[in-house]
């Protein structure tokens, strides 16, 4: 899925507001970008039709875990352990 610039900008703003990491975002562009892509991937996977032998559900769980790890890494990098 390709995001238009305006959608990407809006998604970035939502990520910044929803995760509460403020200034840490600017200091960690790769982590922030990864978080944005993971959230986009989760949205796409959630929109997929269910009944994939449990693999879709497992994928959602793994993406949720990855999002939590990236958020923790951003917080750690910002000095919040």
N, C-alpha and C positions, 0 to 999 in steps of 0.2 A: 504494500500500500504506500503510495506517495502522498506526502502531506504538502499542501500549498504553504507558502511562506506565512500567510496569516494564520492558518491552522497550527503550524509549528510554533509560531510566536504565542498564540493563545495557550497551547498545551504547555509551553515553557512557563508561562505566567501561572497557570493552574498548579503546576508542579511546585513552583517556588512558594506559592501561597499555602498549598495543602500540606507540605512537609515542614514548613516553619524553619527553613534553614538559611533564609535571608542571604547575608553576605557570603556565606560559605559556598553558595552556588557559583558565584563569579570566580572564586579561587579554585574551583574544581570542575572545569568544563567537561572533562571526559566522564567523570562520574555523573554529572548532571545529564549529559547527553545519553549515557547508558540508562539512567533512570527513566528518562523520557521514552526511549525506545522500548524498554521493558513494559512500561505502562501501555504503550501503543500495541505491542505484541499481545499483551493480556486482553486488551479490548477486542482485538481481531479474533483471538482464540475463543473468547467468551461468546462471540457472535456466531461462531461456527456451529453447525448442527451437532447435537449431542450423539451419543451412542457410537463411540469409536473404540469400543472394547475397553473403556476406562482410560485410554491414553490421553484424551482431551482433558478429562478431569485431573489426571496426574500432571499434565503439562501446566494447567492453571495453578495447581499447588506449588509446583516447582518455580513458576514465575513469581508467585507471591513470596516464596522464600528468597528468591534472588532480589526482588524489590526491597525486602526487609534488610538484606545484607548490604545492598548499595546504600540505602538510607543510613544504616549504622556506620558504614565507612565514611560517608560524608560528614556525619556528626563527629566521628572520631577525628577526622581531618580538621574539623573546625574547633577541636579542643574540648568537645563534649563527649565524654566517655560514658 
